[in-house]
Amino acid sequence: MDKRHEKLRIPYRKEGESLDYESDAKVEALQEINGELIRVGNVDIRETTQSTLVLENPKIRIQTNIGDTLKLRSQQDLSSFIRRRHAVTRILNAESAIPSLINYFEPLTCPHPQYLQPEPTDSDLDAYNRYDKDGELSFSLNRQQRDAFSKLWSYGPLSLLQGPPGTGKTSFIASFIHYALSQGAQSILLASQSHEAVNNAAEKVIELCQHSNLPLDVVRFGAEGMVSEKLHPYHSSSILQNYRDLFRSEMRVRISAMNRNLGLPNKFVERWFDIEYQLKRLNREIERLTTKLNKNEISEANNNPLIARINQRLERFKKIASEKFG
């Protein structure tokens, strides 16, 4: 127990995947005591590693014997649970976007598929053929995939496609999303139990849109450390940072305008701005990520996304310092 800061450090082992919370997430630790689930402290995400759980303001009733179990719950988890409960209630009350959704899972009451729109032609689907540098065909939707593509597109409102590993589901999903966008779809939600599956499919969608010059706005949600390097520019935090950078660039103009009234040298104000709002901020971010890297007792492979983020910010720091100060 760290008496001065009222923190409790507990060696632990987690069932399932590693902790996947943002550094600023509010996470509480719960423990079942006398048949009741009780909050026993708040998790310090910044100091918690893959082997040591750090609790702030731990309750005196907490039990920390070997084999005792703690349950972690973030505000996001709680909000997500409430949203899911409301969604299930709407489905059960036939108030969902598809009122008869339950009936689709009951063989005796399953409605017939509704015809929605014409099937894509083979020529349409040939647009997803890919060729290697020698001009040889490297990928093409096969006949079974084309038939499935046509049925999924033309009939609804609910569809299910199954395929064993290695049958090209990721390329199929990316092609289907691209086709939907090309036909005027406005919003598409891509979700999966696996971060890697979302990363792979999203990367292929972006590649297809760039190849065909189709405008695309992508926002990738989830823990930044679980996002592939190619998708970092599309992560919600990166997009927010771009808006912050735009705000700072406009702030430079405002400060320059104020400078005329203060009577300070323009060069001094410009350099102060570059140090305070760019280099200093990047330095704090690099220090935070480096501390997190040093405390994480995890494999080198799992450290790669964190190392990539540190290197990205270091390169940006060097570039700004070189451009502004030589």
KOLMI-788886 format. One record per residue (C-alpha): residue in three letters; residue number from 1; x, y, z. Coordinates in steps of 0.1 Angstrom, whole numbers, plus 2048, in hexadecimal, padded with zeros to 3 digits. Each point is the difference from the previous one (the first is absolute). Layout:
KOLMI-788886
ROGU  rest  nr  east  north  up
ROGU  Ala  NUM  X  Y  Z
...
//
This chain:
KOLMI-788886
ROGU  rest  nr  east  north  up
ROGU  Met  1  800  800  800
ROGU  Asp  2  80D  822  7F7
ROGU  Lys  3  7F4  813  81F
ROGU  Arg  4  80A  823  7F4
ROGU  His  5  7EC  7FE  7E0
ROGU  Glu  6  7E6  7E7  80C
ROGU  Lys  7  807  7E7  7E4
ROGU  Leu  8  7FF  7DB  802
ROGU  Arg  9  816  7EB  7E8
ROGU  Ile  10  7F3  7DD  7F9
ROGU  Pro  11  812  7E5  7EB
ROGU  Tyr  12  7E5  7F2  7EA
ROGU  Arg  13  7F9  7E9  7E3
ROGU  Lys  14  7E3  809  7E8
ROGU  Glu  15  7EA  7E7  7EF
ROGU  Gly  16  7FD  806  7DA
ROGU  Glu  17  80F  81E  7EE
ROGU  Ser  18  817  81A  810
ROGU  Leu  19  7F2  820  80F
ROGU  Asp  20  7F3  816  7E4
ROGU  Tyr  21  7F7  822  80F
ROGU  Glu  22  80B  822  7F5
ROGU  Ser  23  818  812  818
ROGU  Asp  24  7E5  819  80C
ROGU  Ala  25  7E4  7E6  804
ROGU  Lys  26  7EE  7FF  822
ROGU  Val  27  801  7DC  80B
ROGU  Glu  28  7F3  7F2  821
ROGU  Ala  29  809  7DF  810
ROGU  Leu  30  7E4  7EB  80E
ROGU  Gln  31  801  7E1  817
ROGU  Glu  32  7E5  7E8  80B
ROGU  Ile  33  7FF  802  826
ROGU  Asn  34  7E5  7ED  814
ROGU  Gly  35  7ED  7FA  7E0
ROGU  Glu  36  800  825  7F6
ROGU  Leu  37  814  811  7E5
ROGU  Ile  38  812  81D  810
ROGU  Arg  39  817  81B  7F3
ROGU  Val  40  821  7FD  811
ROGU  Gly  41  815  81B  7EE
ROGU  Asn  42  807  812  7E0
ROGU  Val  43  81A  7F3  7E7
ROGU  Asp  44  81E  816  7F8
ROGU  Ile  45  803  7F7  7DB
ROGU  Arg  46  820  814  7FB
ROGU  Glu  47  813  7ED  81B
ROGU  Thr  48  7EF  7DE  7FB
ROGU  Thr  49  816  7E7  7EC
ROGU  Gln  50  7F9  7DE  7F1
ROGU  Ser  51  80A  7F0  821
ROGU  Thr  52  7F8  81A  81B
ROGU  Leu  53  7DE  80F  807
ROGU  Val  54  802  822  811
ROGU  Leu  55  7E1  80C  813
ROGU  Glu  56  7FA  823  80D
ROGU  Asn  57  7EE  805  821
ROGU  Pro  58  7FB  7DB  806
ROGU  Lys  59  7E4  7F7  818
ROGU  Ile  60  809  7EF  821
ROGU  Arg  61  7E8  7E3  7F8
ROGU  Ile  62  814  7F5  7E1
ROGU  Gln  63  80D  7DC  801
ROGU  Thr  64  822  7FB  7F1
ROGU  Asn  65  807  7DB  807
ROGU  Ile  66  80F  7EA  7E5
ROGU  Gly  67  7E3  7F5  7E9
ROGU  Asp  68  7E8  81D  809
ROGU  Thr  69  7EE  80F  7E2
ROGU  Leu  70  7FB  824  7F6
ROGU  Lys  71  7EA  80C  7E4
ROGU  Leu  72  809  820  7ED
ROGU  Arg  73  7E5  817  7F3
ROGU  Ser  74  805  821  7EE
ROGU  Gln  75  7E6  81B  7FC
ROGU  Gln  76  801  7F7  7DB
ROGU  Asp  77  7F8  7DB  809
ROGU  Leu  78  7E3  80B  815
ROGU  Ser  79  7F2  818  7E5
ROGU  Ser  80  805  7E4  7E6
ROGU  Phe  81  7ED  7E8  816
ROGU  Ile  82  7E3  818  805
ROGU  Arg  83  7FF  807  7DA
ROGU  Arg  84  800  7DA  7F9
ROGU  Arg  85  7E4  7FA  819
ROGU  His  86  7EB  81C  7F0
ROGU  Ala  87  807  7F2  7DE
ROGU  Val  88  7F5  7DD  80A
ROGU  Thr  89  7E1  80E  810
ROGU  Arg  90  7F7  812  7E0
ROGU  Ile  91  805  7E0  7EC
ROGU  Leu  92  7EA  7EC  818
ROGU  Asn  93  7E5  81B  7FE
ROGU  Ala  94  802  800  7D9
ROGU  Glu  95  80C  824  801
ROGU  Ser  96  822  7FB  7EF
ROGU  Ala  97  809  80D  7DD
ROGU  Ile  98  7F4  7DE  7F3
ROGU  Pro  99  7E1  7FA  815
ROGU  Ser  100  7FE  7DB  7F8
ROGU  Leu  101  825  7F9  807
ROGU  Ile  102  7F9  7E4  819
ROGU  Asn  103  7EC  7ED  7E6
ROGU  Tyr  104  81E  7FC  7E9
ROGU  Phe  105  80F  7E9  81A
ROGU  Glu  106  7E2  7EA  804
ROGU  Pro  107  7FB  7E6  7E3
ROGU  Leu  108  7DB  7FE  805
ROGU  Thr  109  7FA  826  7FD
ROGU  Cys  110  81E  80B  7EA
ROGU  Pro  111  7F4  819  7E6
ROGU  His  112  809  7FC  7DC
ROGU  Pro  113  81D  816  7F5
ROGU  Gln  114  7F6  822  7F1
ROGU  Tyr  115  80C  80A  7DE
ROGU  Leu  116  813  821  804
ROGU  Gln  117  812  808  7E0
ROGU  Pro  118  80F  7F1  7E0
ROGU  Glu  119  81D  7E9  802
ROGU  Pro  120  823  80C  7F7
ROGU  Thr  121  80C  7F3  7DE
ROGU  Asp  122  820  7EC  7FA
ROGU  Ser  123  80E  81F  7F1
ROGU  Asp  124  7F9  813  820
ROGU  Leu  125  812  7E5  814
ROGU  Asp  126  81D  7FE  7E8
ROGU  Ala  127  80A  823  80E
ROGU  Tyr  128  80D  7ED  81E
ROGU  Asn  129  819  7EC  7EC
ROGU  Arg  130  824  806  80B
ROGU  Tyr  131  81F  7FB  7EB
ROGU  Asp  132  824  7FC  80B
ROGU  Lys  133  81D  814  7F1
ROGU  Asp  134  803  7E8  7E3
ROGU  Gly  135  7DC  805  7F7
ROGU  Glu  136  7F5  7DE  80D
ROGU  Leu  137  7DF  7FD  811
ROGU  Ser  138  807  7FD  826
ROGU  Phe  139  7DC  803  80D
ROGU  Ser  140  7DD  7FD  7F3
ROGU  Leu  141  7DF  7F8  810
ROGU  Asn  142  7F8  7DC  7F7
ROGU  Arg  143  7DE  7F4  7F4
ROGU  Gln  144  7F5  7F6  823
ROGU  Gln  145  80A  822  80E
ROGU  Arg  146  7EF  812  7E3
ROGU  Asp  147  7E0  7ED  806
ROGU  Ala  148  802  808  825
ROGU  Phe  149  808  825  7F9
ROGU  Ser  150  7E2  803  7E9
ROGU  Lys  151  7E8  7F0  819
ROGU  Leu  152  80D  815  81D
ROGU  Trp  153  7FC  820  7EB
ROGU  Ser  154  7DE  7F9  7F1
ROGU  Tyr  155  7ED  7F0  81D
ROGU  Gly  156  7FB  80A  824
ROGU  Pro  157  7FC  80F  818
ROGU  Leu  158  816  7E7  813
ROGU  Ser  159  81B  7EA  7F2
ROGU  Leu  160  819  7E7  80D
ROGU  Leu  161  81F  7F4  7EE
ROGU  Gln  162  816  7E5  80F
ROGU  Gly  163  822  7F4  7F4
ROGU  Pro  164  81D  7ED  80F
ROGU  Pro  165  822  811  805
ROGU  Gly  166  813  806  7E0
ROGU  Thr  167  7E2  803  7E9
ROGU  Gly  168  805  826  7F9
ROGU  Lys  169  7E6  80E  818
ROGU  Thr  170  815  820  806
ROGU  Ser  171  803  808  7DB
ROGU  Phe  172  7DB  7F8  7FB
ROGU  Ile  173  7F6  817  81C
ROGU  Ala  174  816  81C  7F3
ROGU  Ser  175  7F2  7FC  7DD
ROGU  Phe  176  7DC  800  80D
ROGU  Ile  177  806  81F  814
ROGU  His  178  810  812  7E3
ROGU  Tyr  179  7E4  7F6  7E9
ROGU  Ala  180  7E6  80D  819
ROGU  Leu  181  813  821  802
ROGU  Ser  182  802  802  7DA
ROGU  Gln  183  7DA  7FC  7FF
ROGU  Gly  184  7F9  81D  818
ROGU  Ala  185  802  7F0  823
ROGU  Gln  186  806  81C  819
ROGU  Ser  187  809  7EE  821
ROGU  Ile  188  80E  7DD  804
ROGU  Leu  189  80A  7F1  822
ROGU  Leu  190  81B  7E6  7FF
ROGU  Ala  191  802  7EC  820
ROGU  Ser  192  811  7E0  80C
ROGU  Gln  193  80B  7EE  81F
ROGU  Ser  194  824  804  7F4
ROGU  His  195  813  820  7FC
ROGU  Glu  196  815  7EF  7E6
ROGU  Ala  197  7E2  7F7  7EB
ROGU  Val  198  7F4  824  800
ROGU  Asn  199  823  80D  7F8
ROGU  Asn  200  804  7E9  7E2
ROGU  Ala  201  7DE  806  7F1
ROGU  Ala  202  802  826  805
ROGU  Glu  203  822  801  7F0
ROGU  Lys  204  7F3  7EE  7E1
ROGU  Val  205  7E2  817  7FE
ROGU  Ile  206  817  81F  800
ROGU  Glu  207  817  7EF  7E6
ROGU  Leu  208  7E2  7FA  7E9
ROGU  Cys  209  7F3  823  804
ROGU  Gln  210  822  80F  7F9
ROGU  His  211  804  7EA  7E1
ROGU  Ser  212  7DE  80A  7F2
ROGU  Asn  213  802  825  80C
ROGU  Leu  214  7E0  7FB  815
ROGU  Pro  215  7FD  81A  81C
ROGU  Leu  216  801  7F0  822
ROGU  Asp  217  7FE  80C  824
ROGU  Val  218  80C  7E7  819
ROGU  Val  219  7FF  801  826
ROGU  Arg  220  811  7E4  813
ROGU  Phe  221  7F5  7FC  824
ROGU  Gly  222  810  7EA  81B
ROGU  Ala  223  820  801  815
ROGU  Glu  224  81B  811  7EB
ROGU  Gly  225  819  7E5  809
ROGU  Met  226  7EB  7E6  7EF
ROGU  Val  227  7FD  814  7DF
ROGU  Ser  228  817  7F7  7E3
ROGU  Glu  229  81A  81A  7F5
ROGU  Lys  230  7EE  806  7DF
ROGU  Leu  231  7E0  809  813
ROGU  His  232  810  818  819
ROGU  Pro  233  7F8  81F  7EB
ROGU  Tyr  234  7DB  7F5  800
ROGU  His  235  7FE  7F9  826
ROGU  Ser  236  7E8  816  813
ROGU  Ser  237  81C  80E  815
ROGU  Ser  238  815  809  7E1
ROGU  Ile  239  7E2  812  7F0
ROGU  Leu  240  7FA  813  820
ROGU  Gln  241  825  809  801
ROGU  Asn  242  7FD  80E  7DC
ROGU  Tyr  243  7E4  816  80C
ROGU  Arg  244  815  80C  81D
ROGU  Asp  245  81D  807  7E9
ROGU  Leu  246  7E9  815  7EA
ROGU  Phe  247  7F4  812  81F
ROGU  Arg  248  824  807  80A
ROGU  Ser  249  809  80D  7DE
ROGU  Glu  250  7E3  818  802
ROGU  Met  251  80C  809  824
ROGU  Arg  252  821  80A  7F2
ROGU  Val  253  7EF  81B  7EB
ROGU  Arg  254  7EC  80C  81F
ROGU  Ile  255  81F  802  815
ROGU  Ser  256  813  813  7E5
ROGU  Ala  257  7E3  819  7FF
ROGU  Met  258  802  804  826
ROGU  Asn  259  825  804  7FD
ROGU  Arg  260  7FC  821  7EF
ROGU  Asn  261  7EF  80E  81F
ROGU  Leu  262  81A  7F0  818
ROGU  Gly  263  81D  80E  7ED
ROGU  Leu  264  815  7DF  801
ROGU  Pro  265  818  7F7  7E4
ROGU  Asn  266  7EE  7EB  7E6
ROGU  Lys  267  81C  7E6  7FE
ROGU  Phe  268  7FF  7FB  826
ROGU  Val  269  7DB  7FA  800
ROGU  Glu  270  802  7E8  7E3
ROGU  Arg  271  81C  7EB  810
ROGU  Trp  272  7ED  800  821
ROGU  Phe  273  7E2  7F2  7EE
ROGU  Asp  274  813  7E5  7EE
ROGU  Ile  275  810  7F4  821
ROGU  Glu  276  7E2  802  816
ROGU  Tyr  277  7E5  7F3  7E9
ROGU  Gln  278  813  7E8  7EA
ROGU  Leu  279  821  7F3  80E
ROGU  Lys  280  7F6  801  824
ROGU  Arg  281  7E0  7ED  7FA
ROGU  Leu  282  812  7E6  7EB
ROGU  Asn  283  81B  7FC  81A
ROGU  Arg  284  7E5  7F9  81B
ROGU  Glu  285  7F0  7E6  7E9
ROGU  Ile  286  821  7EF  7F9
ROGU  Glu  287  808  7FF  826
ROGU  Arg  288  7DE  7F1  808
ROGU  Leu  289  802  7E5  7E5
ROGU  Thr  290  824  7F8  80A
ROGU  Thr  291  7F6  7FC  824
ROGU  Lys  292  7E4  7E9  7F6
ROGU  Leu  293  818  7EC  7EA
ROGU  Asn  294  819  7FB  81C
ROGU  Lys  295  7E5  7F5  819
ROGU  Asn  296  7EF  7E8  7E8
ROGU  Glu  297  80E  7DD  807
ROGU  Ile  298  7F4  7F1  7DF
ROGU  Ser  299  80F  7F0  7E2
ROGU  Glu  300  814  814  7E6
ROGU  Ala  301  7E5  7F8  7E6
ROGU  Asn  302  7E5  810  815
ROGU  Asn  303  816  81E  806
ROGU  Asn  304  804  807  7DB
ROGU  Pro  305  7E0  817  7FD
ROGU  Leu  306  80C  814  81E
ROGU  Ile  307  823  803  7F2
ROGU  Ala  308  7F2  80B  7DE
ROGU  Arg  309  7EC  81C  812
ROGU  Ile  310  81F  80C  812
ROGU  Asn  311  815  800  7E0
ROGU  Gln  312  7E4  813  7EE
ROGU  Arg  313  800  81B  81A
ROGU  Leu  314  826  802  801
ROGU  Glu  315  802  804  7DA
ROGU  Arg  316  7E6  81C  802
ROGU  Phe  317  813  811  81D
ROGU  Lys  318  821  7FF  7EB
ROGU  Lys  319  7EE  80D  7E1
ROGU  Ile  320  7F0  81D  812
ROGU  Ala  321  821  808  813
ROGU  Ser  322  813  7FF  7DF
ROGU  Glu  323  7E8  816  7ED
ROGU  Lys  324  7FB  81A  81C
ROGU  Phe  325  822  802  810
ROGU  Gly  326  818  7F0  7E6
//
